[in-house]
Amino acid sequence: MKRISMIAGVLLAGAGFMLSCNKDKMDHLYDNRTVQDVRSNSGVRIVNLSTHNQVIANNDTLTNYVVLSYLDDKWRYPATKYFPDKGRLATTWTVPRDLFQNNGNAHLKIETKELTVGERPVELDVNDDYNNPSDYYIIRGPLLLTGNIPEVNKIPRSVEAPSRPDHFKIRIVNLASGIRRPDAGQERVDGPMSLAFADGTPVSATTSNIAPGHWSEYVEVPYGTYQFRVMTSTGTQVTASGGAREENAAMIDRATSTITLGSVQPVVTGLTYAPIRTYQPGEYTRSSLRRRYCPMRFPVVMMNPVLPKTLFRS
């Protein structure tokens, strides 16, 4: 009898173990989003056309202030809460709403942290106005540039959708300035600018002959594949910035404003760097600015997503 009781106890324990194994278990969930917390953006966007890469907001450091050598991999830059990619300010940054104080203002200090001496810091007060979204363009300082365009330029931004669902909106902002101590024979590209298609045809009279320090109204263009160009009044195409280092896309011949080949004895190629990028439908701004070691600054296309459904290439 005792033996039967022991066998029954073993069977009951085994049945309990089997039942416990049949319970539903939650799978492990992984959140691979770059920004994982609940955060809303303001209507303020910083457009960084300078070499600055660090941000302090209301005396709170938002970036990592880490400097790596030129031989280190850039992915080693530690991420921060507000800059989860590399922990540094890039070209565009939409300021989160939680950085603004109760009066709707935020004080920003934007500066450079590199191995070499950078430009002087820029400090600005930004205001989040729901009905009037704005971009704050930051350009190079008076140490390198000439002209009357300030380092910080507040420019209103439209967030209204295009009037036709199969179109997007684009405009041009001209922040071109002269360069101090230019080389002899250097081509001047600091005058009025126009937005054109790849063959040089103007996009619209609205986006043509925009004087320095001014911007055009938006024009609507059908979705499609385009190569937009920023042209000077003399027909010179403003080169884009960036590109692979081995392509020498940043080495510009000052007399022709085109890419050079080689470093010891550069050869003029007659080509202009124009990258291809994909954007969501919405509104875009193409801006022009000059940089130090070449006679022009780049055209930049920036996105305001309005109807994020399909993609088109610019």
C-alpha positions as CSV (number, residue, x, y, z in Angstrom):
1,M,0.0,0.0,0.0
2,K,2.8,2.3,0.8
3,R,4.4,1.5,-2.6
4,I,1.2,2.4,-4.4
5,S,1.1,5.7,-2.5
6,M,4.6,6.5,-3.6
7,I,3.9,5.7,-7.2
8,A,0.8,7.9,-7.1
9,G,2.8,10.8,-5.6
10,V,5.4,10.5,-8.4
11,L,2.6,10.5,-11.1
12,L,1.0,13.6,-9.6
13,A,4.3,15.4,-9.4
14,G,5.0,14.5,-13.1
15,A,1.6,15.7,-14.1
16,G,2.1,19.0,-12.3
17,F,5.5,19.5,-14.0
18,M,3.9,18.8,-17.4
19,L,1.1,21.2,-16.8
20,S,3.5,23.9,-15.7
21,C,5.4,23.5,-19.0
22,N,2.3,24.1,-21.0
23,K,1.8,27.6,-19.6
24,D,2.0,30.4,-22.2
25,K,5.3,32.3,-22.0
26,M,6.0,35.8,-23.3
27,D,8.6,36.0,-26.0
28,H,11.5,38.3,-25.5
29,L,10.8,41.7,-27.0
30,Y,13.6,43.9,-28.4
31,D,13.2,47.6,-29.0
32,N,15.6,48.7,-31.7
33,R,14.3,52.2,-32.1
34,T,16.9,54.9,-31.9
35,V,14.6,57.1,-29.7
36,Q,12.7,54.8,-27.2
37,D,11.1,57.3,-24.9
38,V,7.9,59.3,-25.5
39,R,9.1,62.6,-26.9
40,S,7.4,65.2,-29.0
41,N,9.2,67.7,-31.2
42,S,8.7,71.4,-31.3
43,G,8.4,73.6,-34.3
44,V,12.0,74.8,-34.0
45,R,14.7,73.2,-36.1
46,I,18.4,73.9,-36.1
47,V,20.1,73.8,-39.5
48,N,23.8,73.6,-38.9
49,L,25.8,74.8,-41.9
50,S,29.0,75.4,-39.8
51,T,31.5,73.0,-38.3
52,H,29.8,73.0,-34.8
53,N,29.0,69.6,-33.3
54,Q,28.1,70.2,-29.6
55,V,25.0,71.6,-27.9
56,I,24.2,72.9,-24.5
57,A,20.6,73.8,-23.7
58,N,19.6,75.8,-20.7
59,N,23.1,75.0,-19.2
60,D,22.5,71.3,-19.7
61,T,25.0,69.4,-21.9
62,L,23.1,67.4,-24.6
63,T,26.1,66.0,-26.6
64,N,29.0,63.9,-25.6
65,Y,31.9,66.3,-26.0
66,V,34.1,63.4,-27.0
67,V,37.0,63.8,-29.5
68,L,38.3,60.8,-31.4
69,S,41.5,60.8,-33.5
70,Y,41.2,60.7,-37.3
71,L,42.1,57.0,-37.2
72,D,39.3,56.0,-34.9
73,D,36.0,54.6,-36.2
74,K,33.3,57.3,-35.9
75,W,30.8,54.7,-34.6
76,R,32.7,54.8,-31.3
77,Y,31.2,58.2,-30.5
78,P,28.9,57.5,-27.5
79,A,25.3,58.3,-27.9
80,T,23.3,60.7,-25.7
81,K,19.6,61.0,-24.9
82,Y,19.0,63.8,-27.4
83,F,21.5,62.7,-30.0
84,P,21.2,58.9,-30.0
85,D,23.1,58.4,-33.2
86,K,26.7,59.6,-32.5
87,G,26.0,61.9,-29.6
88,R,26.9,65.0,-31.8
89,L,25.1,67.7,-33.7
90,A,24.8,67.0,-37.4
91,T,23.3,69.1,-40.1
92,T,19.7,69.3,-38.9
93,W,18.1,68.8,-35.5
94,T,14.5,69.3,-34.4
95,V,14.6,70.6,-30.9
96,P,12.4,68.4,-28.5
97,R,9.6,70.2,-26.8
98,D,10.7,69.2,-23.3
99,L,13.8,71.5,-23.6
100,F,11.6,74.6,-23.7
101,Q,10.8,76.4,-20.5
102,N,7.3,77.5,-19.5
103,N,7.5,80.7,-21.5
104,G,8.2,78.7,-24.6
105,N,11.9,79.8,-24.8
106,A,15.2,77.8,-24.7
107,H,18.7,79.1,-24.6
108,L,21.2,77.1,-26.8
109,K,24.9,77.2,-26.9
110,I,26.3,75.6,-30.0
111,E,30.1,75.0,-30.4
112,T,32.8,72.9,-31.8
113,K,34.8,70.2,-30.1
114,E,37.6,68.8,-32.3
115,L,41.3,68.0,-32.3
116,T,42.0,71.4,-33.9
117,V,40.7,74.8,-32.8
118,G,37.2,75.3,-34.0
119,E,35.0,78.3,-34.6
120,R,33.8,80.5,-31.8
121,P,30.6,79.3,-30.0
122,V,27.2,80.6,-31.0
123,E,24.6,81.3,-28.4
124,L,20.9,81.9,-29.3
125,D,17.5,82.0,-27.8
126,V,14.9,80.0,-29.7
127,N,11.1,80.3,-29.3
128,D,8.6,77.5,-29.9
129,D,5.6,79.0,-31.6
130,Y,3.1,76.4,-32.6
131,N,1.5,78.6,-35.3
132,N,4.9,79.8,-36.7
133,P,7.5,77.0,-37.1
134,S,11.0,78.3,-37.8
135,D,14.4,77.1,-38.9
136,Y,17.5,78.6,-37.3
137,Y,20.3,78.5,-39.8
138,I,23.9,78.7,-38.4
139,I,26.7,79.6,-40.8
140,R,30.4,80.1,-40.5
141,G,31.6,83.2,-38.6
142,P,33.2,86.5,-39.7
143,L,36.7,85.0,-39.2
144,L,36.2,83.2,-42.5
145,L,33.3,85.0,-44.3
146,T,32.5,88.5,-45.3
147,G,29.2,90.2,-45.9
148,N,26.2,91.3,-43.9
149,I,24.7,87.8,-43.3
150,P,24.7,87.0,-39.5
151,E,25.8,83.7,-38.0
152,V,22.3,82.9,-36.9
153,N,19.4,83.3,-39.3
154,K,15.8,82.7,-38.2
155,I,13.7,81.7,-41.3
156,P,10.0,80.8,-41.2
157,R,9.1,77.3,-42.4
158,S,5.8,76.2,-43.9
159,V,4.2,72.9,-42.6
160,E,1.2,73.0,-44.9
161,A,0.7,70.1,-47.2
162,P,1.0,70.7,-51.0
163,S,-2.3,71.7,-52.6
164,R,-2.1,68.6,-54.9
165,P,-1.4,65.2,-53.3
166,D,0.9,64.1,-56.1
167,H,3.2,67.2,-55.7
168,F,5.9,68.3,-53.2
169,K,7.0,71.8,-52.2
170,I,10.5,73.1,-52.6
171,R,12.2,76.5,-52.1
172,I,15.7,78.0,-52.0
173,V,17.5,79.9,-49.2
174,N,20.5,81.9,-50.2
175,L,23.1,82.5,-47.4
176,A,26.1,82.8,-49.6
177,S,28.9,85.1,-48.4
178,G,32.3,86.1,-49.6
179,I,35.5,84.5,-48.4
180,R,38.2,86.4,-46.7
181,R,41.6,86.4,-48.5
182,P,40.4,84.6,-51.7
183,D,42.9,83.3,-54.1
184,A,43.7,85.1,-57.3
185,G,41.4,84.0,-60.1
186,Q,38.9,82.5,-57.7
187,E,35.4,82.3,-59.1
188,R,32.8,84.4,-57.2
189,V,29.6,82.6,-56.3
190,D,28.2,84.8,-53.6
191,G,25.5,86.7,-55.5
192,P,21.9,85.8,-56.5
193,M,21.1,82.1,-56.8
194,S,18.5,80.2,-58.7
195,L,17.0,76.7,-58.4
196,A,17.2,74.7,-61.6
197,F,16.7,71.2,-63.0
198,A,19.6,69.0,-64.2
199,D,19.7,70.6,-67.7
200,G,19.8,74.1,-66.2
201,T,16.2,75.0,-66.8
202,P,14.9,77.1,-63.9
203,V,12.3,75.4,-61.7
204,S,10.2,78.6,-61.4
205,A,10.6,82.3,-61.5
206,T,9.7,82.2,-57.8
207,T,12.9,80.3,-57.0
208,S,15.1,82.3,-59.3
209,N,17.6,85.2,-58.6
210,I,17.3,85.0,-54.9
211,A,19.6,87.6,-53.3
212,P,22.0,86.7,-50.5
213,G,20.2,86.8,-47.1
214,H,16.8,86.1,-48.7
215,W,14.7,83.1,-49.4
216,S,12.0,82.2,-51.9
217,E,8.4,81.1,-51.5
218,Y,7.7,77.4,-51.9
219,V,6.8,76.1,-55.4
220,E,5.1,72.8,-56.1
221,V,6.7,70.1,-58.2
222,P,5.2,66.7,-59.2
223,Y,6.7,63.6,-57.6
224,G,9.5,62.1,-59.6
225,T,13.3,61.6,-60.0
226,Y,15.1,64.9,-60.2
227,Q,18.6,66.4,-60.0
228,F,18.2,69.9,-58.6
229,R,21.0,72.4,-59.1
230,V,21.7,75.8,-57.4
231,M,23.0,78.1,-60.1
232,T,24.7,81.5,-59.9
233,S,23.7,84.4,-62.1
234,T,26.7,83.6,-64.4
235,G,25.6,79.9,-64.8
236,T,28.0,78.3,-62.3
237,Q,26.6,75.3,-60.5
238,V,27.1,75.3,-56.8
239,T,28.7,72.0,-55.7
240,A,27.3,69.9,-52.9
241,S,29.3,68.9,-49.8
242,G,30.2,65.5,-48.5
243,G,31.1,62.4,-50.6
244,A,33.6,59.7,-50.0
245,R,37.1,60.9,-49.1
246,E,38.7,58.9,-51.9
247,E,36.5,60.6,-54.4
248,N,38.0,64.0,-53.5
249,A,34.5,65.5,-53.6
250,A,35.5,68.2,-51.1
251,M,38.6,69.3,-53.1
252,I,37.3,72.1,-55.4
253,D,39.2,74.0,-58.1
254,R,38.7,77.6,-57.1
255,A,38.8,78.9,-60.7
256,T,36.1,76.5,-62.1
257,S,34.2,75.4,-59.0
258,T,34.5,71.8,-60.0
259,I,36.0,68.6,-58.4
260,T,39.7,67.9,-58.7
261,L,41.5,64.6,-59.0
262,G,44.6,63.9,-57.0
263,S,46.2,65.7,-54.1
264,V,49.8,66.4,-55.0
265,Q,49.1,67.9,-58.5
266,P,45.3,68.2,-58.7
267,V,43.7,67.7,-62.1
268,V,40.5,69.6,-62.8
269,T,37.8,67.2,-63.8
270,G,35.1,69.7,-64.8
271,L,32.6,67.6,-62.7
272,T,30.3,68.9,-60.0
273,Y,29.5,66.8,-57.0
274,A,25.7,66.1,-56.8
275,P,24.6,63.3,-54.6
276,I,21.4,61.3,-55.0
277,R,19.1,61.0,-52.0
278,T,15.6,59.7,-51.3
279,Y,13.0,61.8,-49.5
280,Q,9.5,61.4,-48.2
281,P,6.8,63.6,-49.6
282,G,6.6,67.0,-48.0
283,E,8.3,70.4,-48.2
284,Y,12.0,71.0,-48.9
285,T,14.4,73.8,-48.6
286,R,17.5,74.0,-50.8
287,S,20.1,76.4,-49.3
288,S,23.4,77.8,-50.5
289,L,26.4,78.8,-48.4
290,R,30.1,79.1,-48.9
291,R,32.9,77.3,-47.1
292,R,36.5,78.1,-46.4
293,Y,38.6,76.1,-48.8
294,C,36.5,76.2,-51.9
295,P,34.7,79.0,-53.6
296,M,31.2,77.9,-52.7
297,R,29.1,76.2,-50.2
298,F,26.8,73.4,-50.8
299,P,23.1,73.1,-51.7
300,V,21.3,71.3,-49.0
301,V,17.8,69.8,-49.2
302,M,15.9,69.5,-45.9
303,M,12.7,67.7,-45.3
304,N,9.5,68.6,-43.6
305,P,7.5,65.3,-43.7
306,V,3.8,66.1,-44.3
307,L,2.4,63.0,-46.1
308,P,4.9,60.1,-45.3
309,K,3.4,57.5,-47.7
310,T,5.6,57.1,-50.7
311,L,9.2,58.0,-51.6
312,F,10.7,59.9,-54.4
313,R,14.3,60.7,-55.3
314,S,15.8,64.1,-55.5
